Amino acid sequence: MSTRNAPDRGKCDSGAAARRTVAFPGAPPRHCAAVPAFPANPRAAPLRRHFAVRRRLVAIAGILLSLASLRAADPDLAAIQAAVASAREKLGDRAGVPEVPDRFIAIPREAAWLTPAEARRAFAPALPRLEKLRWWRIGLDPTKLTHALREPAAVVAGLAAAHRAGLDGADRALPFARAAADFLLWAQASAGTGVFPFPAVRGHTDDPAFAAADRFLAGAERAGKLADHVRAGWAFDDGADGGLQFDNAECGNALLDLHAAVPDTRWLEAARRAGDWAVARPVARNWNYNSFSVHLLARLAVVTGERRYLDAALAKARLGVIPGQLTSGPRAGRWVDPHNARPAYHYIMLGALAELAGALPAADPARPEIVRALALGLRARNADFAGPGAANKDKAMEALLIVHRVFAADAAFLRETQSDVALEALGRLVSDQARRGQAPLGPRGWGQFLAYAAARPPAR
């Protein structure tokens, strides 16, 4: 069971892509777009393909950079919408097309969900695999670390879900979850700003996120500003990029999960510190970065009852997530840029919008806007599960489970957005894989799925 299942793990097809301006740790550089077919010519095709990719990357980079400049200077909704319209025009028929072609896993027709009894038993066999993954240790040197904090966060979240559901072996795993959470708190305290930071590793370029961080830190060092971004071996400031929102929210959400399972004010206060950091961050150019903070802030609003977290989540969604969504055309519901059109990011953003919809009071005047964007996004991708299959498992599972929790009493919404069909199909797929001895999901998704399956009424 791998924890290194974050969606940002693709590699570029050309050296030009690797040399362009890159993002900080939350995600790697904007990966290469799909290359159109060329006439068969063994000599000409590679060169033509190289320049086609280069031209597309330059165009996309220009679009994203213009959006970043606009948001930083004037975070006005109308101005952002105008910039997005311009971006859509430049992308043309590539708007909403993922930079990497979708790869689908077919849903087995005869497969069935794990029964509640099977789900309760299925967690314990995963524990030895999880324990072998442990690398975290308080006091380690972050500059030699080749793992991000999202990894122990996923373990904490999965174990917390298993504990709350009373799955077999969950009590035995609780000390493991506490140790991982203590490590996260130590890293947060070391950075000193409330954020869950990123290792300030230099020279590790095998992982795209770390390669991006290496380039960012190298630039800061050349500018003589490394101390403005690094403390105690942790990168705690990403400038205007926004990538730190990824790990920050994943860790904050995991600690909220653990606090719900085994209440401890330490977990809650650490999540609050992460939320306070997120509130103060500007809107980033990357829609999915902002959605991570939306997700965390919406949950904090529910747990603490503080409206300020809800207001911040709503503002970030309105300025930094929803404007990037296509509202018309054949790909309505997807996000306009090729990076965020990828299915993993699509469901990351839908999970955040669903959490926000659940946090908003039913009569809140802003809720219809959030629900509309969520429904549009769900319809855009959920149909895949009834057709070609699953283009993503982990983030789709997490988002669909949130949707089913928030809209449990709204069967019409689940039906009209095909969320019922999508979760049914995805559940059959991961159940079939589990019965075949595979690890179908990462720790967070597996714990959450088993908890849901264990409480699911038997099929009639």
N, C-alpha and C positions, 0 to 999 in steps of 0.2 A: 504494500500500500504506500504509494509515494505521496509525499507532501509537496513535491515540487511540481505541482500540476497547475500552476498559475498560467493563464492564457498567453502571457507575453513571453513566448519561447521560440518564435520562429526565427529563421535566419534569412538574410538578404541574399539575392541572387547575383549581386554585382558589387564590385569594389566601390563604385560611385555611391551606393547606398550607405556603405560603412563610413564613408568620409563626410557625409552631410551632417548638418547640425542635429544633435540628438537630444533626447529627453533624459531626465534624471531617473532615479531608480524605480519608480513605480512601474515603469514599462520600458522596454528597449526602444531603439529607434523605430520610426514608422517603417514597417516592413515593406518589402517590395510588392507592387501590384502584380496581378496576373499578366503574363506576357502574351499578346495575341499571336496567333499562328502566322507563320511566314511561308512562302513557297520553299519547297525543298531545295536547299543549296548548301552543302556542307561548309563552304567557305564564307558565304555572305551572311548566312542566318545568325551565327553567334554575334557578329559585329552589329547587325541590325537590331538584334534583340537587346544588346547592351545599351545602345543609344535610345531605343524605345523606352526601356525601363528608366534610363537616366532622365529623359524628358518628362516622363510621368511623375517621377519623384520630385523633380524640381518644381513642377506645377503644384503638386500636393503640398510640398513644403512651403511654397509661397502662400497658399491658401491658409494653412494653419498658422503661419507666422503673422499673417495679417489679422487673423482673428485674435491671436494672443496680444498683439499691440493694441487692438481696439478695446479689448476687455480691460486691459490694465489701465488705459487712459480714460475710458468712459464706460463704466459698466451699466450701460443703458440698454434696456430690452430692445427698443426699436432699432438702435444702431447695431446690436448683435444680430438681429433678424435680417437686417439689410446686408451685413457681411456674409451671413450664411447663404442668402439668396445669390449673392455674387459667387460664392464658392460653388453652389450647385450649378450655376450656369457654366463655370469653368470646367467642372467635372463632366458635364454633359451626360451621356448615357452611362457613365461610370459612377454616377451618384448612387450611393447605397450598395455598390458592389464591393465585396470584401477584397482586401489587398491580397489575400491568400484564398484560393478557391475552396469552397466548402467541401469537406470530406464527411460523408455520411456513413453511419453504422446502421445497417438494416435492423429493423425490429423483428425478432423471431415471431412468426405468426402463431405458433402453438404454445409459446411461453406463457407462464402465469406468474403472478406476483408471489413473493414469499408469503406464506401464511403467517398469521400473528405468532404462532409457536415457532416457526422457522426463524422469523425476524428476531425474536427474543434470544434464540440460541446463536445467531449468526455473528454477534458482536465479539464474544469471547475468543474465537479463533483468530481474530485480527490483532489481539493484544500483543502476542510475541513479535509480530511484524512492526507494530508501533514502537515497542520498546527498543528494537534494533535500530530504529531511526534516530534515537536520541543523540544529539550532539551538543545540546545546550547545557551550559554550566556557568553559574554565576562566577564572575571574575575572569572569564576568558578574554583573550585579546581580540577585540572586534576587527582590527586591521588584518587579522589572519583568518577571518571567518568567511566562508564561501556559501553561507546560507542566509536567507532573509528571515525576519521575524514573523512573516506570514506563515512560515512552516510550523513552529510551535503553536502559533495561534490556531491553526487548523486542527491541531491535535487537541488543544484545550476545548475548542468548540464541539468537536465530535464526541469527546469523552463526557462533556457536560450534558449533551443531548442524550447519550446513552444512560447516564446516571439518572436524569430526570424521568426517563421512561422505564427505569428499573430493568434494563436488559441484563442478561446473564453476564457476570464478570465485571459489571460497571463499578461496583463497590471496590473491587480489587484494583481498578484502574484509577481511582480517585487520587491517591498520592502522586501518581504520575502526572495527572492534570495539575495538581497544586504546584508541583516542582516546575513544570513548564510555565505556569502563571507567575511564579516567583521570579523566574528568569526574565520574563517580559517586564515585570515591575523594576527589576534591577537595570535593565537596558534603558527604560524610560527615565529613571532617576539619573543615570549616567549622562544622558543627553541634556537634561536640565531645563527643558522648555515645555514639557508636557507631551511632546510628540513621541510616538514610538519610532525610533530612528532606523537608519540603514547603515550597515557596516561600511566604514570608510576604507574599503579594501582597494589596493592599487595593484594593477597588473593581472587581475583575474578577468579574463575576457571570454571564457567558455560559455558563460550564461549571459544572455543579452542584457538583463537588468544590471548585472555587475559591470559589463562592458560599458554601458551607458554611464554608470556612476563613476567609473574610472576616468572617462573623458571629461565629465563634469568637474571632478576634483582636480584633474590636471589643468583645466582651464582656470579654476579658482587659484591654484598654486601659481600659475604664470602671472596672474593679476595681483598676486601678493595678498589674497583675501581668503586663504584657506582657513584661517582661524575664525572667520565669520560663518563658516559652514560646518566645521568639525570640532567636536569636543570629546575627549576621552576615547578617541577611536571610533566615534559614531558620527555620521553625517546627520545633522539635526536641522539643516536649513537647505532648501532646494531652490532658493531664489524665487522666480516667478513661475517656475515650471509646474509645480503642483504634484509631482510624482510621489512625494512622501505621504500623500493622502491614502494611498493604497495600503501600505503596511499599517499606518496609523489606525485606519478604520478596521482592518481585519483583526488587529490586536484588541482594540476597544470593544468590538462586538463580541469577540471570544470571551473577554472578561465579563461582559454583561451576561453571557450565557452561563459562565461558571457561577456568577453571583446569584443567578436565578436557581441554579441547581443546589449550591451550598452557600447560602448568604454569608458574605464577608465584606465589610465596608472597604477593605483594601482594594478588592476587585472593582467595586463601584467607584471609588474615588479615583482610581487610575483611569477608568473609562471616562470619567468626567474631565480629568485633565486633558485626555486626548481630544475630547469634544470641545473643550475651551480653546485648545490650539486650533482645531478645525474651524471654529467660528471666526477666528481672526484672520484666516488665510484668504487671499483674494481668489476670485474665480479663475480657474486655470483654462488653458486653451484646449485641453483634452477633456471631452465630455465625460468619459468614464472615470477620470480622476475625481472630478467633482461629485460624481454619484456615490463614490465611497463615503465621502463626508456626509452626503445627504442621508445615507443609510444609517450611519452611526448617530447622527444628530436626531433623526426621527425616533430611534430607539431610546436615546437618552431622554427625549421629551416625554415618552410614555413612562419610563422607569422613575424619573425624578419629578414629573409633573410640572416642570419648568417650561413656560411658554417660549422663553428665549431660544431654546434649542429648536423648537418647532419652527419659529420664525426664521432662524438661520437656515434650517434644512429647506424650507419653502423657497427662500430667496435663492439659494444655490441651485435648486432644481429649476426654477424659472429662468435664471440667467445662464446656468452652466450645464444643463442637461437637456431640457426640453427643446430649446431653440435649434439644436442640431438634428432633430428628428424630421424626416421627410413626412409631409402631411398629404401628399398627392402623388400620383404617378404609379407605375407598376411596382415600386418598392416602398410604398407608403408604410410608415411604421418603423423602417430601418433608420439608422443614423447616416447622415449624408456622406461623411468622409470614409474612405476605404478602410482605415484602421478600426474605427468604431462600428463599421458594418459587419465585422466578424462576429460570429454567433456567441462566443464567450463574453465579449464586451456588451453585446446586445442584452444578454440575460443579466449581466452585472447591473446594468442601468435599470432594467425592469424590476429587479429585486429591490433596488433602492426606491423606485417610484411606488412599488407595492407597499413597502414598509412605511413610506410617507403617507400613502392613502389610508393605511391603518391607523396612523397616529393622529390624523386630522379628525376632528369631530364631524359627525355626519352632516351637520348643518353649516359647517365652515364654507364660506363662499369660494374658497380656493380649491376645495376638494374636487369639484367636477372637472376642472382643468387637469389635475393630476390623474384622475381616473381615465379621462379621455386619452391622454398620452400613453398611459399604461395599456389600455385596451388596444390602441392602435399598434403598439409594439408587440403585444402578445399575438394579435392576429397575423402580424407579418412573419412570424417565425414558428408559431405553434403548429401550423399546418404541415410543416416538414415531418413531424413525428408520425403523421398518418400517411405520409408519402415516402420520400426517399429514406427517412430515418432520422437518427440523432446526429446533428452536426456538432453538438457539445453535450456532455453529460453533467459534469460537476456544477457549473454555474447555472445551467438550465434547471437541474434538480433543486438547487437552493432557491432559485427565484420562484419556481412553480410551487414549492412547498409554502413559501411566504404567501403567494397569491391564494392558495387554498385555505390558509389560515385566516387571512384578512377577509376573504369573500366566502367563508364557509356557509353563511346563511343566504348567499346570493347565487343560487344555482343557474339563473339566467346568465349572469356575467361569466361564470365558468364555462357555460355551454357556448355562448356567443363568441368568446375569445378562444375557443378550443383548448382552454387550459385543462379541462377534464380529460379530453382525448390525449393531450400531450403528456400529462402526468401518468395516465394509465399506460401509455406506450413506453415511456421511459422507465417506469417501474418494472414492466415486463422484461425490458432489456437488461437492466442491472440485476434483476432477480435471476434471470437465465445465466448471466455471467457468473454470479455468485455460486450457483449450483454446479457450475463447471470448474469451480476452484479458483476463479480469477478474483482479483481485487478490483471491483468495477468502479469505485469512486475513491476520492481522497478521504482523509479522516473526517473532515467536517461534513461532507456530503453523505458519507456512509453512516455516520452516527445519526444524522438528521433523518435520513431515509428509513433506517431501521426503527427509529423511534416512531415515525409516522406509520410504518407498515405494521408494527406491533399493536398499534391501537386501531388499525383499520378494520372495519366490520368485514366479516367473510363475504366473499362474492356469492351472489345468489344465482 
